[in-house]
Amino acid sequence: MSRKFLLLLPFAVLPWNSLSAAVVYYTEAFPNTAGNNNRPHNHTEVGWQAHIGAGATANSSNTGNTGGFVVPDSAGGYGAKANTGNVGIAWTNEFAPINMALTEITSLSFRSNNNNAADVMRFAVLIDSQWYVTTQAFTHAGNGVYNNWTGAENEVFNFTTNAASWQLLNFTTGTPGTLSTGAVLSSALPTGTLSAAGIYLESNTGVVRYDDFTINVVPEPSAAALVAAGLAGIALRRRRSA
């Protein structure tokens, strides 16, 4: 990604990104607080959606502990998918779309607490009208317990547009829909508008648990900062021509 430069003083040129730390753009803690804490919640209640199986069957409204995706009523709430033995995706578009040409995404992350080390998770993103998943797979050591997250692991994808880091995700909704991975990209991930993100579950032999899904970004320069940069540039040119 090209680097933006901010002129602060004559003869002093500093990269914008060296002055701007990454901030949390979006996070979801899957709280179990929607009216009744003594029952499982569905993903719709926390602003997420869920689909299950190769036909992408809608599963957003499920509240059963064995019927697919759910937000359990234990440990303060978290996202989970029971051992239904097939692929699935939990995702959201409740954040403001990110213009990737203006805003640098630094990382995607969540915490996992699975009870089976064989279960595979990947990050999924929707850019313009196409879904993509990371080629990097994430697993948990296993033996996770639903009401004890001391053994949870932080799963972090350091965001890159490198082609080898992404593959197509064939995801459409309908009757039936489609949900499967496609080819690894042959060119860089497009820097369009990222409007949805989530977790793709490639295998599911145990109970997959996830929490604190987060998108971190470096914000675009503010209008005031750009004006200051312009004025500094003018001052520098005047100094040189004096």
C-alpha positions in Angstrom: 0.0 0.0 0.0 1.3 3.5 -0.8 2.4 5.5 2.1 0.9 9.0 2.8 3.3 11.7 3.9 2.5 14.7 6.2 4.8 17.8 6.1 5.1 19.2 9.6 8.1 21.5 9.4 10.4 22.7 6.7 12.9 19.9 5.9 11.0 17.4 8.1 8.9 14.8 6.3 7.2 12.2 8.4 5.1 9.3 7.2 1.4 9.7 8.2 1.2 6.1 9.4 4.1 6.7 11.9 1.9 9.3 13.6 -1.4 7.4 13.6 -1.8 4.3 15.6 -4.3 1.6 14.7 -7.7 1.9 16.4 -10.6 -0.4 16.9 -13.0 0.2 14.0 -15.5 -2.5 15.0 -15.8 -5.1 17.7 -18.4 -7.6 18.7 -18.5 -9.3 22.1 -21.6 -11.4 21.4 -23.3 -10.2 24.7 -26.2 -12.2 26.0 -28.1 -9.2 27.3 -31.1 -8.9 24.9 -33.9 -9.0 27.5 -33.5 -12.4 29.0 -30.1 -13.7 30.0 -31.4 -17.1 30.9 -31.8 -18.4 27.4 -29.6 -18.8 24.3 -29.8 -15.9 21.8 -29.6 -16.1 18.1 -27.1 -14.2 15.9 -29.7 -11.7 14.6 -30.1 -10.4 18.2 -26.4 -9.2 18.2 -26.5 -7.8 14.6 -24.9 -10.9 12.9 -26.1 -13.4 10.4 -25.3 -17.1 10.0 -25.6 -19.7 7.2 -24.8 -23.3 7.3 -24.0 -26.1 4.9 -23.1 -26.1 1.2 -26.5 -24.7 0.4 -25.9 -21.7 2.7 -29.1 -22.4 4.7 -30.1 -19.5 6.8 -29.3 -20.2 10.5 -29.4 -16.7 12.0 -32.5 -17.3 14.1 -31.3 -20.5 15.7 -31.2 -20.7 19.5 -30.7 -24.4 20.0 -27.4 -25.6 21.3 -27.3 -28.5 18.8 -28.9 -26.8 15.8 -26.0 -24.8 14.4 -25.0 -21.2 15.3 -26.0 -19.8 18.6 -25.1 -17.1 21.2 -25.2 -19.2 24.4 -26.3 -17.9 27.8 -23.1 -18.8 29.6 -19.8 -17.0 30.3 -21.4 -13.6 29.5 -22.2 -14.6 25.9 -20.1 -15.7 22.9 -20.7 -17.0 19.4 -20.7 -20.7 18.8 -21.5 -23.4 16.2 -22.4 -26.9 17.4 -20.9 -30.0 16.0 -23.2 -30.2 12.9 -20.3 -31.5 10.8 -20.5 -29.1 7.9 -19.3 -25.7 6.7 -20.8 -22.5 8.0 -20.3 -18.8 8.1 -21.1 -16.2 10.8 -20.9 -12.6 9.5 -22.0 -9.0 10.0 -22.5 -5.8 8.0 -23.5 -3.7 10.9 -20.4 -1.5 10.7 -20.0 1.4 8.3 -18.4 0.3 5.0 -14.7 0.7 4.8 -13.2 2.4 1.7 -9.9 0.5 1.5 -8.3 3.1 -0.7 -8.6 5.7 2.1 -8.5 3.6 5.3 -5.8 1.1 6.0 -7.0 -2.1 7.7 -4.3 -3.4 9.9 -5.8 -6.6 11.4 -8.8 -8.9 11.9 -9.0 -10.9 15.1 -11.2 -12.9 17.4 -10.7 -15.3 20.4 -11.3 -19.0 20.0 -12.2 -21.6 22.6 -13.0 -24.7 20.6 -13.1 -28.2 22.1 -11.6 -29.9 19.1 -8.2 -29.1 17.6 -9.3 -30.3 14.1 -11.8 -27.5 13.6 -10.6 -24.9 11.1 -11.6 -21.2 11.0 -10.8 -18.5 8.5 -11.6 -14.8 8.2 -14.1 -13.8 5.5 -14.6 -10.4 4.0 -17.0 -9.0 1.4 -15.4 -6.4 -0.9 -17.7 -4.8 -3.4 -19.9 -7.8 -4.4 -17.4 -10.6 -3.9 -16.6 -12.6 -0.8 -13.0 -13.7 0.0 -11.5 -15.9 2.8 -8.0 -16.0 4.1 -5.8 -18.8 3.0 -4.3 -18.8 6.5 -6.3 -21.3 8.6 -6.8 -20.9 12.4 -7.2 -23.7 14.9 -7.5 -24.0 18.6 -5.5 -26.4 20.7 -8.8 -28.0 21.8 -10.3 -28.9 25.1 -12.0 -25.6 25.4 -14.7 -25.4 28.0 -17.9 -23.3 27.5 -17.8 -21.6 30.9 -14.0 -21.2 31.2 -12.1 -19.0 28.7 -8.8 -19.0 30.4 -7.5 -21.3 27.6 -8.8 -19.1 24.8 -6.5 -18.2 22.0 -6.2 -15.0 20.1 -6.5 -15.6 16.4 -5.0 -12.6 14.5 -4.8 -12.0 10.7 -2.3 -9.2 9.9 -4.2 -7.7 7.0 -2.6 -7.8 3.6 -3.8 -7.6 0.1 -1.2 -10.1 -1.1 -2.8 -12.5 -3.6 -1.4 -15.6 -1.9 -3.2 -14.7 1.3 -6.7 -14.9 -0.1 -9.0 -17.1 -2.0 -12.5 -16.7 -3.4 -15.5 -17.6 -1.2 -18.5 -18.7 -3.2 -21.2 -17.5 -0.9 -24.8 -16.7 -2.1 -28.0 -16.8 -0.2 -31.3 -18.2 -1.6 -33.0 -21.5 -2.0 -30.6 -23.1 -2.4 -27.6 -20.8 -1.9 -23.9 -21.7 -2.1 -21.1 -21.9 0.4 -17.7 -23.2 -0.6 -14.1 -22.0 -1.1 -12.7 -21.2 -4.6 -9.3 -20.6 -6.1 -6.5 -18.7 -4.5 -6.3 -15.2 -6.0 -3.9 -14.7 -9.0 -3.7 -10.9 -8.3 -3.9 -8.7 -5.3 -7.1 -8.4 -3.2 -9.1 -5.5 -4.6 -8.9 -2.3 -2.5 -12.6 -1.5 -2.9 -15.3 -1.1 -0.3 -15.3 -3.7 2.5 -18.9 -3.9 3.7 -19.1 -7.2 5.6 -16.8 -9.5 7.5 -17.0 -12.6 9.6 -15.7 -16.2 10.3 -15.9 -19.0 7.9 -15.9 -22.5 9.5 -14.3 -25.0 7.1 -14.7 -28.1 9.3 -16.8 -28.6 12.5 -16.4 -31.8 14.4 -16.7 -30.3 17.8 -18.1 -27.1 19.2 -16.5 -24.0 17.7 -16.6 -20.9 20.0 -15.6 -17.4 19.1 -15.7 -14.0 20.8 -14.5 -10.4 20.5 -14.4 -10.2 16.7 -12.5 -7.1 15.9 -11.5 -5.0 12.9 -8.5 -2.6 13.5 -7.7 0.3 11.1 -5.4 3.3 10.7 -7.9 6.1 10.1 -7.6 8.3 7.1 -6.0 11.7 7.7 -8.5 14.3 9.0 -9.4 17.3 6.8 -7.5 19.5 9.3 -4.4 17.5 9.0 -4.5 17.7 5.3 -5.0 21.4 5.4 -2.0 21.7 7.8 0.1 19.6 5.4 -0.9 21.9 2.5 0.1 25.0 4.4 3.4 23.5 5.5 4.1 22.6 1.9 3.4 26.2 0.8 5.6 27.5 3.5 8.4 25.2 2.4 8.1 26.3 -1.3 8.2 30.0 -0.2 11.3 29.4 1.9 13.1 27.8 -1.0 12.1 30.6 -3.4 13.1 33.4 -1.0 
